[in-house]
Amino acid sequence: MQYKSYRSGFKTYLQLERNLAANTIEAYLHDLDLLHTFLEETKAKQSLKTLNLNDLQSFVSYINKLEFGAYSQARIISGLKAFYNYLVLEKEISDSPTQFLEAPKLGRKLPDILSIEEIEKIINSLDLSKAEGQRNRAILEMLYGSGLRVSELINLKLSEVDFKNNILLITGKGNKQRLVPLGEISKKQILLYVDNYRIHENIKKGSEDILFLNRRGNKLSRQMIFLIIKKQCVISGIQKDISPHTFRHSFATHLVQGGADLRVVQQLLGHSSIITTEIYTHLNTDDLRKSIMKYHPRNN
């Protein structure tokens, strides 16, 4: 009973005080459920508020044996730190036992990206004779042209697209809003979809202002965007492991490689920290090879 009370209070804290997105809240609650399962299996007499650093280190060993990867372990530990910070705020405990709990060391993995030619190949593989083909063209142009997250794309409203000033009002993580320019190509494809196809949809109640709709007149799901991209990769012969986020990575990488200021890219992506954006300063191997050949004294 006490666990349910803690879980409910933690959820409210994440929603109201931390203002986190629904997916993030669910992830944090899942982490807490995992710790609760660990207690039931190994330390049944202890409660969450009585755990110490050694207990939590045992829990980290437990999830390691369950073959959680380093990134998953780090995320779980982050969720537990949030929970114990909540208990401190509620004066349930005086100090967080997670204060000195170390997450596994993570290597910095460069994101997969598509070349400009590969993006054009995927987009050109769409069958524009079908209604969903024109919709999907607009979707791919938006993902690459504006660097949107998939959640931002599927929740985008018609009323948030300013066609006159070519601006999108995007609601990102934590309900933070930002303005993102709308490129001419994206604008053209959206208008073709809206004026020739969306207008004929039998739109369901509650989805009247949603920009991209499925065949039933409802908002598209995240999974549907993944499936659209996977299908077009197969058709176009692209062998990379591509997701909607790959288009966002490609958007940012191509901007940086073209000379865009990193702070501008940070604002466009909606990153709270410039550190997150710095990963896009990587260059492709051709750029590296050309630099060595041109500037290293052994190659002169």
N, C-alpha and C positions, 0 to 999 in steps of 0.2 A: 504493500500500500504506500509506504514511504517513497519507494522508487517512482511510482506513478505521479506522486505529488511533485517530486524533484523534476521529473521529465516535463510535466505540464508547465511548471514555473519557468524552466529553462527555455522552453519553446516560446512562451510569451515574451521573455527577455530578448530573445533573438529577433522576434518580430517587431516589438515596439521600441526597444532601446538600441539594438544594433541595426535595425532596419535592413536585415539581410534578405536576399532573394529566397524564394520558396525552395529551390533546389539546394541551396546552401544549408538552409535550416534542416531539410530532410537528411542531408549528409551528416550534420552535427548530431542529430538525434539517433541516427544509425550508429555512429561512433559510441554514443552513450549506451545504446542497447548492447553493443558488443562487449563493453566493459561490464555491464550488468550480467551478461551471460557468463563471462569469465568468473565473476564472483560466485555465481550459483554453482559453477562446476568445480571451483577450487577453494574458495574462501567463503563458504556459506554463512559464517557467523559475523562477517564484517559488512558494514554498510559503506556506501559511497563516501560519506563524510568522514569516515575514520581511516581511510586509506592513507598510507604514507608513500614516500618516494620509492622504497624497496618494493612495495606492492605494485606500484605502477610500472616499475622496471620489469617485474615478473609478467605483467600484462603485455608489455612490449615483446618479451620473449614468446609469449603465448601467440600473439598475432603473427610473429615471425615464423613460428612452426606451422601456422595455417597457410603459409606461403603467400602472404601479402607482400607485394613489391615495396621497394623503398619509398616511392611516391605515395602509395596508399598508406603506409605506416606513418609517414610525415603528416598526411592529411588527418589521420585518426588522432594523432597526438595533438594537432592543432585544435581539433574539436574538443578534446578533453581539457585542454588549457582554457578554452572558452567557458566550459561548464564549471570548472573550479573557480574561475574568476567571478562567475555568477554567484557561486556559493559564498565567496568572500564578500561580495556586494550585499548579499542578503544576510550577512553576519551569521551564517550557519557554521563557518569555520573562520579562523583568524588569518591563516596563511595558506596559499595554494601549494599542495604537494607536487604540482607539476612545474614549479619554479625552476628546478634544476634537471627536469626530465629532458633528455636530449633526443632529438629526432635523428634518423639515419642521415648520413651525409649524402647529398644529392648531386649528381653531376649535372651540368647544364646542357640539356639536349637541344640542339638546334632544330627548329621546326621544319617539317617538310614544306617545300614550296613548289609551285608550278611556274614554268617559264611562260612568257607572254604568248609564245607559239602554242604551248599546250592548252592554255586557257582559251585561246581562239579556236583550237581544234575541238575542245569540248563544247563550246557554245555553238559552233557551226554544225555539230552533229545533231542538234535539236530539230525535230520535225515541226516546222512552224505552220503546217497546214492544219494542225490540231489546236484546239483551244488551250490545252495544257502545255503545248509546245511554246506558245507565245508567253504564257504565264511563267513557265520555267526559264525562258530566256531573260525575262525581267528579273527573276529571282537571282540567277547567276550573275547578271550585270550588277545587281545591287550588292551581292556578297563581295564581288571583286572591286567594284567601282567605289564603294563607300566603306568597305572593311567592317561590315556589321557582324555581330555575333548571331548565331542562328535563332536564339531566343528573341533578340531585338527585331530580327526580320519577320518572324511569324506573328509578332505582336504589333507590328507597325500599322498605324491607322491612316486612312486616306486623309483625315483632317490634320495629320502631322506631316504631310508632304506639301511643301510650299512650292508649287510649280512656277509661280511668278518670279520668286527670288532664288529658285533652285537650292532650297535648304530642306533638310530633314530634321525633325525634332525627335531624337532618339532617347528612349528610356532604357538605361543600362543597368548594371549590377547595383543593388542597393537602392533601386528607384532613382538613381542619379541621372539627370537629364543633360544632354549635350546637343549642340548643333553640328550637323555634318553636311558638307556640300553635296548636292545632287548633280552628278555629271550629266552632260548632254546625251550621251548614249543611253545611260540608265533611264533618264527622263523620257526619251523617245520610246523605249521599250515598255515602260510602265504605262504611258498614255495609250500605246497600241493595245495593250492588254485591257486596260480599264474601259476604253471607248468601244472596243470591238468584241470583247469576250465577257468581261466581268459584268457589264451592263445587262447581259442576258441570263445571269445566274439567278437561281431561286434562292436568294440569300436568307438564311435562317435568322430568327430573332436573336439579337445579341451580337451578331457578326456584321451588322450593317456598315460599320465604319472600318472593319478589318480590310486591309489592302489585298492580301493574297488569300484566296479561298480554295477549298477543295471542291470536288464535283457535287458534293451535297450542300454546298453553300455555307460551310463552316470554316473556322480557322484551320490552317494547316498544322500538322503536328511536327515536332522536331524530327521524328523518325521518317516522316515523308520527305523532308528535305534531304536527309541522308540517302534515302532510296533513289531519289531523283538524280543525285550526283553520282552514285555508284553505277546506275544504269547508263548514264552518258559517258562515264569513263570506259565502260565495257564497249559501248558502241564506237567510241572514238579511238579505242586501242591504247589508252593511257594505262600503264601497268603499275603506277604508284598507288599507295594506300591513301586515298583521298577522302576527305570529309569536308563539311561546310567550313570548318575552321581553317582548312588549307587555303581557301580563297582569301580569308582575312590575313593569314600569314603572308600570302603572296602580295596582297595590297600593300601591307606595311613594308615588306622587303623591297619591293619595286620603288616605293616612294623614297626610301632611304638611299638605295643605290642610285636613284636619279638626282640626289642632292637635297632632298627635303630635310628641314631642321627636325631634330629628334623631338623637341618639345612640341612641335606642330603635330607630329605623328602620334605622340602621347595623347594630345587632346582629341584627335580624330578617333583614336581607338577607345578612349574613355578609361585609360589606365590611371589609377590613383597615384602610382609611383613611376618615376622615370626609369627606375631599375628594371621594371618589367619590360619597358620598351627597348632597353639597350640591347636585347637579344637580336634585334633586327639590324644591328650594325654589322652583322656577319656578311662577308662577301662570298660570292660563288667561287668555285675552284678556278674558273677561267680568269677571274679578276686577280686572284692570288698568284697564279702562274705568270700572268702578264707583268705583275708588279715585280716579281722576283727577276724575271728575264730582263726587265727594263732597268731596275735600280741596283741590283746586287752586283758588287764589283767583280765577282767571279764570272759573271755572264756578259760583261762588257768586252 
